Amino acid sequence: MQIGELPDSETCWALLERVSASPKLRRAARLQELLFYVGKRSLKDGCDRIHEQEIGSSVFGRPDSYDPGIDNIVRTNFYELRKRIEAYFDSEGLQEMLIMEIPRGNYIPVFRYRAVEREIGTNNPAEIQVPIIKSSPETIPEVPQTSFPRRWMLAGLVILVLATGCALFFWGKYRALNRSLYPWQYKPSVAGLWSEILNANSDTDVIVSDSSISLVQALSHRTFSLSDYLSRSYIAQLQTEDLSPDTRADVNLIMARNLGNPDEFSLARRFLELDPLGKNIHLYNARYYVPDLIKRDNVILIGARRSNPWEELFEDRLNFVENHDVNGVITNHTPAAGEQQTYTAANSVDYCVVAYMPSLDHSGVVLLIEGTGPEATEGGGDFLLSEDQLANFKRMLHVNKFPYFEVLLKVTSVKGTPLTATVEAYRSHTNLH
């Protein structure tokens, strides 16, 4: 096939299968399903446009009448799919002459050939003739059989010294730049924890709370599970509730909004600054996160269970758990000597549970920060980014390297003074390694 011709559907389908089987997508089953669906509708069914509602119903199991304006699961997954397709053609697919992309604003894959530089002269390398210069034995100059001149030895020595100096100079510049971009790497205790979380071999997803679901549960006096949250079945459940007209109107208004917590976004930004080039860390709202990612990536969950339902996946591992029915109360399931069974936030005192544990399949790590209030969550972030506090905690654990752990922080906030976070109780989960 000539480069100027349009690719046939079989060629395009073969490329789609290679992209789907690549490391970028092979473990993301839902994204693979999404790619094959739009590819089939385009290449095999001949559709030139696919509507978002059709994809939501066919791929994600949404009702035919669902409202994409409220539930944007299709757009969220296409955002991730586009990133991974682009990453494929920038890495292992770099030699592909034919490339595929899904333009923004549409859900139809587009195929095109890479731009090729114009050849100079003939297209057949075998026809390029390289002139051969012949010389007779009489014209070959003799090499003098003398010792290497001293001045050339001195010149070589000077060049070597200059090259070494340049290398040291640029190495110093590199270290200075690296220190300015990644200062946390030069703090032993902070680096010991965060180098495991920000592993270059895995992406790290920072997931902030969905304040809308928290408000909806408070107004309806209901608690919804993660499965209710992901399937959006809680919307149908609320329609059957005996709510007053004003409450129903408030609930519908809140559900149509994507509300966030500014304090959590501030903490998330501090975490994102640990990877200033944005290579391996990504920010998500809990409403738009997907199960495929939590199985593959390292995860940082910010917020309480009622506003960040993803924490339900890890609650059975925790000893310190926030009470779902009463705000501001932390339950200690197995109190040790000197510990309380419950810790209740009051006045200027809040509590924050920080847990560092393996992911569901032990292929990555999970970090949970669950505060009884915004100041408590901020205090949990301060603890995780403080060299002094992490070094002191490591001494409490009597370890050189952080194990999986769980810590209950008492966070005191007095107006006009900095937050103070102290370790109230902790557990070391060496059995999870």
Contacts in CASP RR format, 6 or more apart in sequence:
PFRMAT RR
TARGET T0000
AUTHOR 0000-0000-0000
METHOD contacts of the structure
MODEL  1
MQIGELPDSETCWALLERVSASPKLRRAARLQELLFYVGKRSLKDGCDRI
HEQEIGSSVFGRPDSYDPGIDNIVRTNFYELRKRIEAYFDSEGLQEMLIM
EIPRGNYIPVFRYRAVEREIGTNNPAEIQVPIIKSSPETIPEVPQTSFPR
RWMLAGLVILVLATGCALFFWGKYRALNRSLYPWQYKPSVAGLWSEILNA
NSDTDVIVSDSSISLVQALSHRTFSLSDYLSRSYIAQLQTEDLSPDTRAD
VNLIMARNLGNPDEFSLARRFLELDPLGKNIHLYNARYYVPDLIKRDNVI
LIGARRSNPWEELFEDRLNFVENHDVNGVITNHTPAAGEQQTYTAANSVD
YCVVAYMPSLDHSGVVLLIEGTGPEATEGGGDFLLSEDQLANFKRMLHVN
KFPYFEVLLKVTSVKGTPLTATVEAYRSHTNLH
1 7 0 8 1.000
1 8 0 8 1.000
1 11 0 8 1.000
3 97 0 8 1.000
3 113 0 8 1.000
3 116 0 8 1.000
4 113 0 8 1.000
7 98 0 8 1.000
7 111 0 8 1.000
7 113 0 8 1.000
9 43 0 8 1.000
9 44 0 8 1.000
11 98 0 8 1.000
12 43 0 8 1.000
12 98 0 8 1.000
12 100 0 8 1.000
12 109 0 8 1.000
12 111 0 8 1.000
13 39 0 8 1.000
13 43 0 8 1.000
13 44 0 8 1.000
15 96 0 8 1.000
15 98 0 8 1.000
15 99 0 8 1.000
15 100 0 8 1.000
15 111 0 8 1.000
16 35 0 8 1.000
16 36 0 8 1.000
16 39 0 8 1.000
16 43 0 8 1.000
16 100 0 8 1.000
16 109 0 8 1.000
18 93 0 8 1.000
18 96 0 8 1.000
19 25 0 8 1.000
19 35 0 8 1.000
19 85 0 8 1.000
19 88 0 8 1.000
19 100 0 8 1.000
20 26 0 8 1.000
20 32 0 8 1.000
20 35 0 8 1.000
20 36 0 8 1.000
22 88 0 8 1.000
22 92 0 8 1.000
22 93 0 8 1.000
23 92 0 8 1.000
24 84 0 8 1.000
24 85 0 8 1.000
24 87 0 8 1.000
24 88 0 8 1.000
24 91 0 8 1.000
25 31 0 8 1.000
25 32 0 8 1.000
25 35 0 8 1.000
25 84 0 8 1.000
25 88 0 8 1.000
26 32 0 8 1.000
27 292 0 8 1.000
27 295 0 8 1.000
27 296 0 8 1.000
28 80 0 8 1.000
28 84 0 8 1.000
28 292 0 8 1.000
28 293 0 8 1.000
28 296 0 8 1.000
29 292 0 8 1.000
30 59 0 8 1.000
30 60 0 8 1.000
30 77 0 8 1.000
30 290 0 8 1.000
30 291 0 8 1.000
30 292 0 8 1.000
31 77 0 8 1.000
31 80 0 8 1.000
31 81 0 8 1.000
31 84 0 8 1.000
31 292 0 8 1.000
33 59 0 8 1.000
34 55 0 8 1.000
34 59 0 8 1.000
34 77 0 8 1.000
34 78 0 8 1.000
34 81 0 8 1.000
35 81 0 8 1.000
35 85 0 8 1.000
35 109 0 8 1.000
37 55 0 8 1.000
37 58 0 8 1.000
37 59 0 8 1.000
38 50 0 8 1.000
38 55 0 8 1.000
38 102 0 8 1.000
38 107 0 8 1.000
38 108 0 8 1.000
38 109 0 8 1.000
39 109 0 8 1.000
41 47 0 8 1.000
41 50 0 8 1.000
42 48 0 8 1.000
42 50 0 8 1.000
42 108 0 8 1.000
42 109 0 8 1.000
43 109 0 8 1.000
47 108 0 8 1.000
48 108 0 8 1.000
49 106 0 8 1.000
49 107 0 8 1.000
49 108 0 8 1.000
50 107 0 8 1.000
50 108 0 8 1.000
52 68 0 8 1.000
52 74 0 8 1.000
52 75 0 8 1.000
52 107 0 8 1.000
53 62 0 8 1.000
53 64 0 8 1.000
53 66 0 8 1.000
53 68 0 8 1.000
55 74 0 8 1.000
55 107 0 8 1.000
56 62 0 8 1.000
56 66 0 8 1.000
56 68 0 8 1.000
56 73 0 8 1.000
56 74 0 8 1.000
57 63 0 8 1.000
57 64 0 8 1.000
57 66 0 8 1.000
59 74 0 8 1.000
60 73 0 8 1.000
60 74 0 8 1.000
60 77 0 8 1.000
62 71 0 8 1.000
62 73 0 8 1.000
62 232 0 8 1.000
66 232 0 8 1.000
68 74 0 8 1.000
68 75 0 8 1.000
69 256 0 8 1.000
70 255 0 8 1.000
70 256 0 8 1.000
71 232 0 8 1.000
72 288 0 8 1.000
73 288 0 8 1.000
73 290 0 8 1.000
74 107 0 8 1.000
76 288 0 8 1.000
76 290 0 8 1.000
77 290 0 8 1.000
78 102 0 8 1.000
78 107 0 8 1.000
80 290 0 8 1.000
80 293 0 8 1.000
81 102 0 8 1.000
82 101 0 8 1.000
82 102 0 8 1.000
82 104 0 8 1.000
85 100 0 8 1.000
85 101 0 8 1.000
85 102 0 8 1.000
86 101 0 8 1.000
89 96 0 8 1.000
89 99 0 8 1.000
89 100 0 8 1.000
96 114 0 8 1.000
97 113 0 8 1.000
97 114 0 8 1.000
97 116 0 8 1.000
98 111 0 8 1.000
98 112 0 8 1.000
98 113 0 8 1.000
98 114 0 8 1.000
99 111 0 8 1.000
99 112 0 8 1.000
99 113 0 8 1.000
99 114 0 8 1.000
100 109 0 8 1.000
100 110 0 8 1.000
100 111 0 8 1.000
101 109 0 8 1.000
101 110 0 8 1.000
101 112 0 8 1.000
102 108 0 8 1.000
102 109 0 8 1.000
102 110 0 8 1.000
103 110 0 8 1.000
121 128 0 8 1.000
122 128 0 8 1.000
178 185 0 8 1.000
179 185 0 8 1.000
179 186 0 8 1.000
181 276 0 8 1.000
181 277 0 8 1.000
182 274 0 8 1.000
182 276 0 8 1.000
184 190 0 8 1.000
184 191 0 8 1.000
184 194 0 8 1.000
184 274 0 8 1.000
184 385 0 8 1.000
185 191 0 8 1.000
185 195 0 8 1.000
187 387 0 8 1.000
188 387 0 8 1.000
188 391 0 8 1.000
189 387 0 8 1.000
189 390 0 8 1.000
189 391 0 8 1.000
189 394 0 8 1.000
190 385 0 8 1.000
190 386 0 8 1.000
190 387 0 8 1.000
190 390 0 8 1.000
192 401 0 8 1.000
192 402 0 8 1.000
193 356 0 8 1.000
193 384 0 8 1.000
193 390 0 8 1.000
193 402 0 8 1.000
194 274 0 8 1.000
196 365 0 8 1.000
196 402 0 8 1.000
197 204 0 8 1.000
197 298 0 8 1.000
197 300 0 8 1.000
197 365 0 8 1.000
197 367 0 8 1.000
198 204 0 8 1.000
198 274 0 8 1.000
198 275 0 8 1.000
198 280 0 8 1.000
198 281 0 8 1.000
198 298 0 8 1.000
199 280 0 8 1.000
199 298 0 8 1.000
199 364 0 8 1.000
199 365 0 8 1.000
200 279 0 8 1.000
200 280 0 8 1.000
202 280 0 8 1.000
202 296 0 8 1.000
202 297 0 8 1.000
202 298 0 8 1.000
202 364 0 8 1.000
203 280 0 8 1.000
203 281 0 8 1.000
203 282 0 8 1.000
203 293 0 8 1.000
203 296 0 8 1.000
203 297 0 8 1.000
203 298 0 8 1.000
204 275 0 8 1.000
204 280 0 8 1.000
204 281 0 8 1.000
204 282 0 8 1.000
204 297 0 8 1.000
204 298 0 8 1.000
204 299 0 8 1.000
204 300 0 8 1.000
205 281 0 8 1.000
205 282 0 8 1.000
205 283 0 8 1.000
205 284 0 8 1.000
205 289 0 8 1.000
205 293 0 8 1.000
205 294 0 8 1.000
205 297 0 8 1.000
205 298 0 8 1.000
205 299 0 8 1.000
205 300 0 8 1.000
206 268 0 8 1.000
206 271 0 8 1.000
206 272 0 8 1.000
206 281 0 8 1.000
206 282 0 8 1.000
206 283 0 8 1.000
206 284 0 8 1.000
206 300 0 8 1.000
206 302 0 8 1.000
207 284 0 8 1.000
207 285 0 8 1.000
207 286 0 8 1.000
207 289 0 8 1.000
207 299 0 8 1.000
207 300 0 8 1.000
207 301 0 8 1.000
207 302 0 8 1.000
207 308 0 8 1.000
207 310 0 8 1.000
208 260 0 8 1.000
208 261 0 8 1.000
208 264 0 8 1.000
208 265 0 8 1.000
208 268 0 8 1.000
208 283 0 8 1.000
208 284 0 8 1.000
208 285 0 8 1.000
208 286 0 8 1.000
208 302 0 8 1.000
208 303 0 8 1.000
208 308 0 8 1.000
209 260 0 8 1.000
209 261 0 8 1.000
209 264 0 8 1.000
209 286 0 8 1.000
209 302 0 8 1.000
209 303 0 8 1.000
209 304 0 8 1.000
209 307 0 8 1.000
209 308 0 8 1.000
210 258 0 8 1.000
210 259 0 8 1.000
210 260 0 8 1.000
210 285 0 8 1.000
210 286 0 8 1.000
210 287 0 8 1.000
210 307 0 8 1.000
210 308 0 8 1.000
210 309 0 8 1.000
211 259 0 8 1.000
211 260 0 8 1.000
211 261 0 8 1.000
211 307 0 8 1.000
212 254 0 8 1.000
212 255 0 8 1.000
212 257 0 8 1.000
212 258 0 8 1.000
212 259 0 8 1.000
212 260 0 8 1.000
212 287 0 8 1.000
213 224 0 8 1.000
213 229 0 8 1.000
213 234 0 8 1.000
213 286 0 8 1.000
213 287 0 8 1.000
213 306 0 8 1.000
213 307 0 8 1.000
213 309 0 8 1.000
214 304 0 8 1.000
214 306 0 8 1.000
214 307 0 8 1.000
215 254 0 8 1.000
215 259 0 8 1.000
216 234 0 8 1.000
216 238 0 8 1.000
216 251 0 8 1.000
216 254 0 8 1.000
216 255 0 8 1.000
217 223 0 8 1.000
217 224 0 8 1.000
217 306 0 8 1.000
219 247 0 8 1.000
219 250 0 8 1.000
219 251 0 8 1.000
219 254 0 8 1.000
220 238 0 8 1.000
220 241 0 8 1.000
220 243 0 8 1.000
220 247 0 8 1.000
220 251 0 8 1.000
222 234 0 8 1.000
222 237 0 8 1.000
222 238 0 8 1.000
222 241 0 8 1.000
223 306 0 8 1.000
223 324 0 8 1.000
223 325 0 8 1.000
224 234 0 8 1.000
224 237 0 8 1.000
224 309 0 8 1.000
225 309 0 8 1.000
225 312 0 8 1.000
226 309 0 8 1.000
226 310 0 8 1.000
226 312 0 8 1.000
226 313 0 8 1.000
227 233 0 8 1.000
228 234 0 8 1.000
228 237 0 8 1.000
229 309 0 8 1.000
230 291 0 8 1.000
235 255 0 8 1.000
238 248 0 8 1.000
238 251 0 8 1.000
238 255 0 8 1.000
243 251 0 8 1.000
258 285 0 8 1.000
258 287 0 8 1.000
260 285 0 8 1.000
261 303 0 8 1.000
261 307 0 8 1.000
261 374 0 8 1.000
263 374 0 8 1.000
263 375 0 8 1.000
263 377 0 8 1.000
263 378 0 8 1.000
264 302 0 8 1.000
264 303 0 8 1.000
264 374 0 8 1.000
264 377 0 8 1.000
266 378 0 8 1.000
267 302 0 8 1.000
267 369 0 8 1.000
267 377 0 8 1.000
267 378 0 8 1.000
267 381 0 8 1.000
268 283 0 8 1.000
268 302 0 8 1.000
270 381 0 8 1.000
270 385 0 8 1.000
271 281 0 8 1.000
271 300 0 8 1.000
272 278 0 8 1.000
272 281 0 8 1.000
272 283 0 8 1.000
274 281 0 8 1.000
275 281 0 8 1.000
284 293 0 8 1.000
286 307 0 8 1.000
286 308 0 8 1.000
286 309 0 8 1.000
286 310 0 8 1.000
289 310 0 8 1.000
293 299 0 8 1.000
294 310 0 8 1.000
294 313 0 8 1.000
294 359 0 8 1.000
294 360 0 8 1.000
295 359 0 8 1.000
295 360 0 8 1.000
295 361 0 8 1.000
296 363 0 8 1.000
297 364 0 8 1.000
298 359 0 8 1.000
298 364 0 8 1.000
298 365 0 8 1.000
298 366 0 8 1.000
298 367 0 8 1.000
299 310 0 8 1.000
299 359 0 8 1.000
299 365 0 8 1.000
299 366 0 8 1.000
299 367 0 8 1.000
300 366 0 8 1.000
300 367 0 8 1.000
300 369 0 8 1.000
301 308 0 8 1.000
301 310 0 8 1.000
301 311 0 8 1.000
301 314 0 8 1.000
301 366 0 8 1.000
301 367 0 8 1.000
301 368 0 8 1.000
301 369 0 8 1.000
301 370 0 8 1.000
302 308 0 8 1.000
302 369 0 8 1.000
302 377 0 8 1.000
303 311 0 8 1.000
303 369 0 8 1.000
303 370 0 8 1.000
303 371 0 8 1.000
303 377 0 8 1.000
304 311 0 8 1.000
304 322 0 8 1.000
304 370 0 8 1.000
304 371 0 8 1.000
304 372 0 8 1.000
304 373 0 8 1.000
305 311 0 8 1.000
305 312 0 8 1.000
305 315 0 8 1.000
305 321 0 8 1.000
305 322 0 8 1.000
305 324 0 8 1.000
305 370 0 8 1.000
306 324 0 8 1.000
311 368 0 8 1.000
311 370 0 8 1.000
313 360 0 8 1.000
314 355 0 8 1.000
314 357 0 8 1.000
314 366 0 8 1.000
314 368 0 8 1.000
315 321 0 8 1.000
317 355 0 8 1.000
317 357 0 8 1.000
317 429 0 8 1.000
317 432 0 8 1.000
318 333 0 8 1.000
318 353 0 8 1.000
318 355 0 8 1.000
318 368 0 8 1.000
318 406 0 8 1.000
319 332 0 8 1.000
319 333 0 8 1.000
319 334 0 8 1.000
319 406 0 8 1.000
319 427 0 8 1.000
320 330 0 8 1.000
320 331 0 8 1.000
320 332 0 8 1.000
320 333 0 8 1.000
320 353 0 8 1.000
320 355 0 8 1.000
320 406 0 8 1.000
320 408 0 8 1.000
320 425 0 8 1.000
320 427 0 8 1.000
321 330 0 8 1.000
321 331 0 8 1.000
321 333 0 8 1.000
321 353 0 8 1.000
322 328 0 8 1.000
322 329 0 8 1.000
322 330 0 8 1.000
322 331 0 8 1.000
322 353 0 8 1.000
322 370 0 8 1.000
322 371 0 8 1.000
322 372 0 8 1.000
323 329 0 8 1.000
323 330 0 8 1.000
323 331 0 8 1.000
323 342 0 8 1.000
327 372 0 8 1.000
328 344 0 8 1.000
328 345 0 8 1.000
328 350 0 8 1.000
328 351 0 8 1.000
328 372 0 8 1.000
328 373 0 8 1.000
329 342 0 8 1.000
329 343 0 8 1.000
329 344 0 8 1.000
329 345 0 8 1.000
329 372 0 8 1.000
330 342 0 8 1.000
330 343 0 8 1.000
330 344 0 8 1.000
330 351 0 8 1.000
330 353 0 8 1.000
330 372 0 8 1.000
330 408 0 8 1.000
331 341 0 8 1.000
331 342 0 8 1.000
332 339 0 8 1.000
332 340 0 8 1.000
332 341 0 8 1.000
332 342 0 8 1.000
332 343 0 8 1.000
332 408 0 8 1.000
332 425 0 8 1.000
335 341 0 8 1.000
336 425 0 8 1.000
339 425 0 8 1.000
343 351 0 8 1.000
343 408 0 8 1.000
343 410 0 8 1.000
343 424 0 8 1.000
345 351 0 8 1.000
345 372 0 8 1.000
345 373 0 8 1.000
345 376 0 8 1.000
348 412 0 8 1.000
348 413 0 8 1.000
348 414 0 8 1.000
349 410 0 8 1.000
349 411 0 8 1.000
349 412 0 8 1.000
350 371 0 8 1.000
350 372 0 8 1.000
350 373 0 8 1.000
350 375 0 8 1.000
350 376 0 8 1.000
350 410 0 8 1.000
350 411 0 8 1.000
350 413 0 8 1.000
351 371 0 8 1.000
351 372 0 8 1.000
351 376 0 8 1.000
351 408 0 8 1.000
351 409 0 8 1.000
351 410 0 8 1.000
351 411 0 8 1.000
351 424 0 8 1.000
352 369 0 8 1.000
352 370 0 8 1.000
352 371 0 8 1.000
352 372 0 8 1.000
352 376 0 8 1.000
352 377 0 8 1.000
352 379 0 8 1.000
352 380 0 8 1.000
352 383 0 8 1.000
352 408 0 8 1.000
352 409 0 8 1.000
352 411 0 8 1.000
352 421 0 8 1.000
353 368 0 8 1.000
353 369 0 8 1.000
353 370 0 8 1.000
353 371 0 8 1.000
353 406 0 8 1.000
353 407 0 8 1.000
353 408 0 8 1.000
353 409 0 8 1.000
354 367 0 8 1.000
354 368 0 8 1.000
354 369 0 8 1.000
354 370 0 8 1.000
354 380 0 8 1.000
354 381 0 8 1.000
354 383 0 8 1.000
354 384 0 8 1.000
354 406 0 8 1.000
354 407 0 8 1.000
354 409 0 8 1.000
355 366 0 8 1.000
355 367 0 8 1.000
355 368 0 8 1.000
355 370 0 8 1.000
355 405 0 8 1.000
355 406 0 8 1.000
355 407 0 8 1.000
356 365 0 8 1.000
356 366 0 8 1.000
356 367 0 8 1.000
356 402 0 8 1.000
356 404 0 8 1.000
356 405 0 8 1.000
356 406 0 8 1.000
357 365 0 8 1.000
357 366 0 8 1.000
357 368 0 8 1.000
357 404 0 8 1.000
357 406 0 8 1.000
357 429 0 8 1.000
357 432 0 8 1.000
358 364 0 8 1.000
358 365 0 8 1.000
358 366 0 8 1.000
358 404 0 8 1.000
358 432 0 8 1.000
358 433 0 8 1.000
359 365 0 8 1.000
359 366 0 8 1.000
367 384 0 8 1.000
369 377 0 8 1.000
369 380 0 8 1.000
369 381 0 8 1.000
369 384 0 8 1.000
370 377 0 8 1.000
371 377 0 8 1.000
371 380 0 8 1.000
371 411 0 8 1.000
375 411 0 8 1.000
375 413 0 8 1.000
375 419 0 8 1.000
376 409 0 8 1.000
376 411 0 8 1.000
378 411 0 8 1.000
378 419 0 8 1.000
379 409 0 8 1.000
379 411 0 8 1.000
379 419 0 8 1.000
379 421 0 8 1.000
380 409 0 8 1.000
380 411 0 8 1.000
380 421 0 8 1.000
382 389 0 8 1.000
382 419 0 8 1.000
382 421 0 8 1.000
383 389 0 8 1.000
383 390 0 8 1.000
383 393 0 8 1.000
383 407 0 8 1.000
383 409 0 8 1.000
383 421 0 8 1.000
384 390 0 8 1.000
389 421 0 8 1.000
392 423 0 8 1.000
393 407 0 8 1.000
393 423 0 8 1.000
393 426 0 8 1.000
394 400 0 8 1.000
394 402 0 8 1.000
396 423 0 8 1.000
396 426 0 8 1.000
397 403 0 8 1.000
397 405 0 8 1.000
397 426 0 8 1.000
397 428 0 8 1.000
399 428 0 8 1.000
403 428 0 8 1.000
403 429 0 8 1.000
403 430 0 8 1.000
403 433 0 8 1.000
404 428 0 8 1.000
404 429 0 8 1.000
404 430 0 8 1.000
404 432 0 8 1.000
404 433 0 8 1.000
405 426 0 8 1.000
405 427 0 8 1.000
405 428 0 8 1.000
405 429 0 8 1.000
406 426 0 8 1.000
406 427 0 8 1.000
406 429 0 8 1.000
407 423 0 8 1.000
407 425 0 8 1.000
407 426 0 8 1.000
407 427 0 8 1.000
408 423 0 8 1.000
408 424 0 8 1.000
408 425 0 8 1.000
408 426 0 8 1.000
409 421 0 8 1.000
409 422 0 8 1.000
409 423 0 8 1.000
409 424 0 8 1.000
410 421 0 8 1.000
410 422 0 8 1.000
410 423 0 8 1.000
410 424 0 8 1.000
411 419 0 8 1.000
411 420 0 8 1.000
411 421 0 8 1.000
412 419 0 8 1.000
412 420 0 8 1.000
412 421 0 8 1.000
412 422 0 8 1.000
413 419 0 8 1.000
END
